[in-house]
Amino acid sequence: MTPRYRPIPRVGARSGGHGGSLPLAGSRLAWFNTVERHAEDGAVKVISPGGLNGAGRARLSARRPDLCGLSLDRPRVMGILNVTPDSFSDGGDFVRIEAAVARARRMAQEADIIDIGGESTRPGAEDVDLAEEIRRTAPVIAAIRAAGITTPISIDTRKARVAEAALDAGADMVNDVAAFTHDPELAALCADRDVPVCLMHAKGTPADMQKAPAYDDVLGEVLGFLEERIDYAVGQGIAHARIITDPGIGFGKTQEHNLTLLRNLAAFHDLGLPVLLGASRKRFIGEIGGAPAAKDRLGGSLAVALHAAFEGVHILRVHDTYETTQALRLFAALHDDE
């Protein structure tokens, strides 16, 4: 195992210090002037950016490629639009095409990307039939485009044929919670279409992922998995610049696993790619915040979103698009020293 690096995030007025300061993964607001170096033997040493080689500096500080025409120098909001009857938070809310289009129209004013899913991946969920998942998603995407809504659309699916139908209907990118482990044909499709793809870590399947998940080192294992899936994707012909990473909060993780990953989000910048975080309304927020009902977890979801912005996360996948966008605008106003 090669050493891993975790930049220590800061926001506000930049200061140099020994070795200077660098933007955090291309952020306009977040930066760093110290880095934790985690050696193979477990030793941790704090170094300055001057102690990094050129490749290391680029991984931690370089601006990430634009996503669907959007610059990633500030956090972007990805709005969740589930057209499912059984998603954990909004199941059944948007199963009618008219309701989904109305929600997309509003999201277009509040979010940068709309993420459409036709298969619940909540803990305990079973697979949805391929034809049914296509029936749920492709017509909605086509209707959104027919309504003149031009906001980039992501298709949230593990399946190549679902993604193909969605891309044909007007979607722009693929969000695969299985990182090509469920349907290897999805990688070839993404390569052929040259579309951005988000690769997420999950331990197990939705049906069994929360049955006593265990790790020796959750951060190291999640990073190692994503490194392996990035290599696989590139080997399948997907351009490195088209890949996004996601630590997979809540997918085969306990509350403590989730908190460890959230405390160390900046470590994911060592992969050298954009980072997406999907923690909105998840169970651990309710457990810590005392909110059993998913729709009562706005406050906790915003707290996590602002922490992620501080850690330099590029894309926040959320249910509450209006409130998250408002919070991020205030975060930027408070910390922008330009």
HELIX and SHEET records of a PDB file:
HELIX    1   1 PRO A   49  GLY A   51  5                                   3    
HELIX    2   2 GLY A   54  SER A   61  1                                   8    
HELIX    3   3 ILE A   97  GLU A  110  1                                  14    
HELIX    4   4 LEU A  130  ALA A  146  1                                  17    
HELIX    5   5 ALA A  160  ALA A  169  1                                  10    
HELIX    6   6 GLU A  185  ARG A  193  1                                   9    
HELIX    7   7 VAL A  218  GLY A  235  1                                  18    
HELIX    8   8 HIS A  240  ARG A  242  5                                   3    
HELIX    9   9 GLN A  255  ARG A  263  1                                   9    
HELIX   10  10 LEU A  265  LEU A  271  5                                   7    
HELIX   11  11 ARG A  283  GLY A  289  1                                   7    
HELIX   12  12 ALA A  294  ASP A  296  5                                   3    
HELIX   13  13 LEU A  298  PHE A  310  1                                  13    
HELIX   14  14 THR A  321  HIS A  335  1                                  15    
SHEET    1   A 3 ARG A   4  PRO A   7  0                                        
SHEET    2   A 3 VAL A  35  HIS A  38 -1                                        
SHEET    3   A 3 VAL A  44  ILE A  47 -1                                        
SHEET    1   B 3 ARG A  10  VAL A  11  0                                        
SHEET    2   B 3 ALA A  30  PHE A  32 -1                                        
SHEET    3   B 3 LEU A  22  PRO A  23 -1                                        
SHEET    1   C 8 ILE A 243  ASP A 246  0                                        
SHEET    2   C 8 VAL A 197  MET A 200  1                                        
SHEET    3   C 8 MET A 173  ASP A 176  1                                        
SHEET    4   C 8 ILE A 153  ASP A 156  1                                        
SHEET    5   C 8 ILE A 113  GLY A 117  1                                        
SHEET    6   C 8 ARG A  76  ASN A  82  1                                        
SHEET    7   C 8 ILE A 315  VAL A 318  1                                        
SHEET    8   C 8 LEU A 276  LEU A 277  1                                        
END                                                                             
